[in-house]
Amino acid sequence: MESFPTNAADQSRLTVRRYDAVTGTHVHDHVQVLWALHGTLDMEVEGRGMTLAPGGALRLLPGERHDFESPEGCRCLVLDTHDAFWERRPARPRDALAAHHLAVYLAHTLAAPGSSPVLGALLLARDWGLPAAARRPRRHLEWGALSDWVLGNLHRPLTAADLAARALLSESQFRQRCIEELGCAPMQWVRALRLEHARMLRTTLSIAETARRCGYRSPSALQAALKRAEIR
């Protein structure tokens, strides 16, 4: 892995990373932006499958779980940053070709003496696109009522879009409110509610019936989830 020196004040880091056929899973507390330089990276972000091909770029928000693998191998430029403006930038760059050329250039300069993570991050942000204007939430969300609705619908697949529609917000607005007010991404919240409800039902119901009511694919999937929670 090649990288710029870390600058604690800026809290941004650029690296070139290589991915292979080994499947990985990450959840970050910061924004991560990826540019595919060579090879193809297969990803699943909060349940949405996608492929990052050479020249493609993607921004991942804090709390977004992402699985990834590259059967043929992939090399990416990766920006890890705590710059809050990145959370309001578009999910994809406004000019993919220009962003790719800049990413390739920065990847080549990583090993050069005097390389600056501050300058690199600023150049990438400028080419990516301006953040949307910040807006203060205007309506109180009844999280208790929304929680009851989620618990009543655990038996069926739920998405962040479903929750946003129930709250009468766009998906991006709901995600922002969820992170600000609950401290986690929407699907992290749903997973926590599902697991807690499963623990409660498990005291009186069979593992199979609990799994069915709580939306787990199988009893073994529920058992695995309970085991992972115990380890944490």
N, C-alpha and C positions, 0 to 999 in steps of 0.2 A: 504494500500500500504506500503510495507517495502522497505527501501532504504538505500544506503550508504550515509554518509554525503557528501554534495556537496563540491568539491574542485574547486574553481574559476580558479586557474591557469591551471588545467588540462582540465576543461570544459567537463568532462565525468560524467555520472550518471548511476547507476544501480538500477533498481527497479523490484519488483515482482508485476505484475498487474493482476487483475481479470477482465475478459470480460464476458458480458452476452448477453441476447437476444436483448438488446437495440442497434440499429444501430448507429455507430459513424462515423464521417468523420474528417480526419486530413490532414493538409499540414504543414510540418515542414521546418524550415530553417537550419536544421542540419541532420546528418545521424541518423537513428534509426534502431537498429537491434533487432529482436525478436526471442526468442526460446520458442516453445510451450512445457510446462512442463507437464500439464495435460489438457485433453479436446481438442476440435477442434475449431479453429478460422477460420471462413469464411471471405475471403477478396476480394476486388476488387482494384487493383492498376493501376491507369491510364487506366481504362477500361478493364483490364485483370483480369478475375476471377481466384481465386486459393484458396486452403484450406491448412491451416497450422495445421498438425496433430502432436500428441505428438512425440517428437524427431526431428521435423522439425524446420528449422531456415530460416530467411529471412532478407536481408538488404534492407532498404528503403532509397533512396537518397533524398537530399534536393529538395523540390518542388514537389515531387511525391504525388499526391492526393491518399489517400487510405481510402476506406470504410471498416468497419469491424463489425462483430457481431458473437455471439456464442450462439445459441439456447439452448445448454445444459450446457453452462458455460465453461470457459477456463482460465487457469492460465499460465502466460508467464513471463519469465525473459526478461527485456527490457534494452538495452543500448542506451542512448541518448548521442551523442558525436559530438564535432566540430573538431575532429581529421581528417584533410584533407586526410590522407592516406586511411581512410575507404571508401572514394568515389571511389578509384581505386581498391579496393578489389573485389573479385568475388561476385556475387549476393547470392551465397550459399556457405556454408563451404566446404572445401576440404574433410573433414572426418566428416560426419554428426553425427556418433555415438560418436566420441570423443568429439565433440563440445557439444553434448547433455549431456554427463556425466559431463563435466566441468560446463555447465549451471546449472545443478541440484545441483552440489556441491556449487557453488557460491550463489544460491538461498537459500540454507540452512544456509549459513554463514552470510547472510545480517544483522541479528540481533546481531551478536557477536561483543563485544567491540573491537575496533581497526581495524575493516574491512576497507579496502582501495579501493576506486574507481579506483585509478591509477593502482594498481596491478591487480585488476579484469579485467579492460579494456585491459591491456597488455596481460594477459593470454588468453583472448578471441580472441584478434587480432592474437596472435601467432598461435592458433589452427585453426583459420578461414582460413588463407592462405595469402600469400604475395601479396601486391598490384602490379598491372601492372606498368611497367616502364613509368614514365611521358614522354609525347612527346609534343613538341611544335607544334601548328598548323602551317602547311606549306602553306596553300592555303587560299587566301582571299575569304570570303563568301559574295555573293551579296544578302544581306538581303532584299533589295528593290525588286529585281526580284523574290526572293522566296516568299515574302509577296504577290506580285501580283498573283503568281501561287496558293497560298493558297486561296486567295479571289476568284479566278476563279474556285475553286473546293470545295467550302463550301457546295454545295448541296449534296455531297457524303461523306460517312464516311472517315475521315482522321486519320491516326495513326502517331506516331513518326517515325515508320519504313518508311512510305511513304515520310515524309519530308527528312529523312536521305538519302533515295535513290535518291531523287531529287537533293540533295546537293552533291551526289557522296561520301558519307561518311558512315561509319558503324553507327548503331544506338547509340552506346555508345560514339563514337567520336562526332556525331552531338549533342547529349545531353550535352556533356561537353562544346562544342563551344557555344551552346545556353545559358547555364548558365553563362559562362564567358563573352559573348558579349552582351546579352540581359537582363541578370539578372533574368531569369526564366527558368523553364523546357519547353520543346517543346510544350506540350499540353496546358500549361498555356498560352503560346504565341498565339496558335491557338484560344483558347477560347476568348482571348482579341480581336483578329482580327475579330472573328465572331460577337462578341457583338457590336463592333464599327461599323462594316458594317451593322448590323441589325438596329442600331440607324439611320444611314444615309438613308437606304432604307425606313424605317418606315415613313419618312416625305412625301413620294409620293406613297407608296404602302400599300395595306391592310396588316393586321397582319398575315393573312393566307399565302399570297404570300411572304411576308418577311421571315416567318418561313421556307417556302419551299426552297427559294433561299439560305438561310443561314445554312441549315442543321439541324434545330431544329425538334424534333419529331412531334410537334404539335404547334398551335398558343399559347396554354396555357403554353407550355414549354418555348417559347420565352418570354411571359409575365412574367413568374416566374424569368427568368434570368435577365430581365430588372429591375425587382423589387429588386432582390438581389443586383444588382449593385448600385442602388440608396441608399440602406440601408448602404452599405459600404462607 
